[in-house]
Amino acid sequence: MKTAVPCYYHLDVEVSPERVGQVRRILAAHLRFWDLEDLVEPVCGGAELLLRAIDEHARDKHTSVEMWWTGQHLITAVAENNQDLRPHQDLRGCLARIAATSDGWGCCASATGSKIIWFSQRARAGVRVPLVAKAPEPALSEGLQTPRELPVTVLASPAGAPRELLEQSR
């Protein structure tokens, strides 16, 4: 049984053509360790697309790859430090493929000026972990009784019952 314990992984890497394959294998190993075998191909494929695009277009090859498992979704983010890289132009084809293969994606800037491209994969029915409900804690230390004016049998009698029947039951 899979656990709903949140998991996180962070990897800083200097991108080069040979390192892209290594990063893919590292991410796949972590997903298998988290028992998320079904998400290996879409997540590693998306990360590989982004890393290859950064290797091709960026001057600064230093990137960070992060993965978060929430128990329902796996979010993968790739951050690059290149000020000149324009995701809407340089990475257009890559982003279109990520949008087609992921459940959600986006691009944002960080406080340092780097760009972060993220995408998420929802766990499928066989992978999804049900959330465990917590036991309710009573707010009152003692229960209160509700007073009844009429017995339960009178409350259950038909709406058109004669008034004498209601009077007799009191």
C-alpha positions in Angstrom: 0.0 0.0 0.0 1.3 3.4 -0.9 1.7 6.0 1.8 0.2 9.5 1.7 3.4 10.8 3.2 4.6 13.9 1.2 7.9 13.3 -0.5 10.4 15.9 -1.9 13.5 15.6 -3.9 15.9 18.4 -5.1 18.8 18.1 -7.6 21.2 20.8 -8.8 22.9 19.9 -12.1 25.1 21.5 -14.7 23.2 20.5 -17.9 25.1 18.8 -20.7 23.9 16.2 -23.3 25.4 13.2 -21.2 24.0 14.6 -17.9 20.4 14.7 -19.3 20.3 10.8 -19.4 21.8 10.6 -15.9 19.2 13.0 -14.5 16.4 11.0 -16.1 17.7 7.8 -14.4 18.1 9.6 -11.1 14.5 10.9 -11.2 13.2 7.4 -12.3 15.0 5.8 -9.4 13.3 8.2 -6.9 9.9 7.7 -8.4 10.3 3.9 -8.1 11.5 4.3 -4.5 8.3 6.3 -3.8 6.4 3.4 -5.4 5.2 5.6 -8.4 6.2 3.4 -11.3 3.3 4.5 -13.4 4.6 8.1 -13.3 8.2 7.4 -14.4 7.7 7.8 -18.2 5.6 11.0 -18.2 7.6 12.8 -15.5 11.1 11.7 -16.8 10.1 12.5 -20.3 8.9 16.0 -19.4 12.0 16.7 -17.4 14.2 15.4 -20.2 12.5 17.7 -22.7 13.1 20.7 -20.5 16.7 19.8 -19.8 17.5 19.3 -23.5 15.9 22.6 -24.4 17.9 24.4 -21.7 21.1 22.7 -23.0 20.3 23.9 -26.5 19.2 27.4 -25.8 20.6 28.6 -22.5 24.0 30.2 -21.8 24.0 29.4 -18.1 23.6 25.6 -17.9 23.2 25.4 -14.1 19.6 24.2 -13.3 17.7 22.8 -10.4 15.1 20.0 -10.7 12.6 19.4 -7.9 9.8 16.9 -7.4 7.0 17.0 -4.8 4.7 14.0 -4.2 1.5 15.0 -2.3 -0.2 11.7 -2.2 -2.5 12.7 -5.1 -0.2 14.7 -7.5 3.5 14.7 -8.5 4.8 18.2 -9.3 8.1 18.5 -11.2 9.8 21.9 -11.5 12.9 22.8 -13.5 14.5 26.1 -12.7 17.2 27.7 -14.9 19.3 30.8 -14.2 19.6 32.2 -17.7 18.3 35.8 -18.0 18.2 35.6 -21.8 16.1 32.4 -22.1 12.5 33.3 -23.2 10.2 30.3 -22.5 7.5 31.7 -24.8 9.9 31.8 -27.8 12.9 29.5 -27.2 10.9 26.7 -25.5 7.6 26.9 -27.4 7.8 23.4 -28.9 8.9 21.9 -25.6 6.2 23.6 -23.6 3.5 22.4 -26.1 4.6 18.8 -25.6 4.6 19.2 -21.8 1.1 20.7 -22.0 -0.1 17.8 -24.0 1.3 15.1 -21.7 0.7 16.6 -18.3 -2.3 17.4 -16.2 -1.2 21.0 -15.5 1.8 23.2 -16.1 3.1 26.7 -15.8 6.0 29.1 -15.9 7.0 31.7 -13.4 9.9 33.9 -12.3 11.7 33.5 -9.0 12.9 36.4 -6.8 16.5 35.9 -8.2 15.3 36.4 -11.8 15.5 32.7 -12.8 12.6 31.0 -14.6 10.8 28.0 -13.2 8.8 25.7 -15.5 6.7 23.2 -13.7 4.2 20.5 -14.6 2.1 18.1 -12.6 0.9 14.5 -13.0 -2.2 13.3 -11.2 -2.0 9.8 -9.8 -4.3 7.4 -11.6 -6.9 5.3 -9.8 -4.6 2.4 -9.0 -1.9 4.8 -7.7 -4.0 7.3 -5.7 -3.7 7.1 -2.0 -6.9 7.6 0.0 -6.6 10.3 2.7 -7.0 9.0 6.2 -9.8 10.8 8.1 -9.0 12.0 11.6 -11.2 11.0 14.5 -13.5 13.8 15.4 -12.8 15.5 18.8 -15.8 16.6 20.7 -16.1 20.3 21.3 -18.3 19.9 24.4 -17.3 18.0 27.5 -20.8 16.8 28.2 -23.7 16.0 25.9 -27.0 17.9 26.1 -30.4 16.1 26.0 -33.0 17.5 23.6 -36.4 17.8 25.4 -39.4 16.2 23.6 -42.9 17.5 24.0 -44.5 14.7 22.0 -43.6 11.0 22.1 -41.9 9.6 19.0 -45.0 7.6 18.1 -47.1 10.7 17.8 -44.5 12.4 15.7 -44.6 9.5 13.3 -48.5 9.5 13.0 -50.0 10.7 9.7 -50.4 14.4 9.2 -54.2 14.3 9.2 -54.5 12.4 12.5 -57.5 13.4 14.7 -56.7 15.9 17.5 -58.1 13.5 20.1 -55.3 11.0 19.2 -52.7 13.7 19.8 -54.4 14.7 23.2 -54.6 11.1 24.4 -50.9 10.5 23.8 -49.9 13.4 26.1 
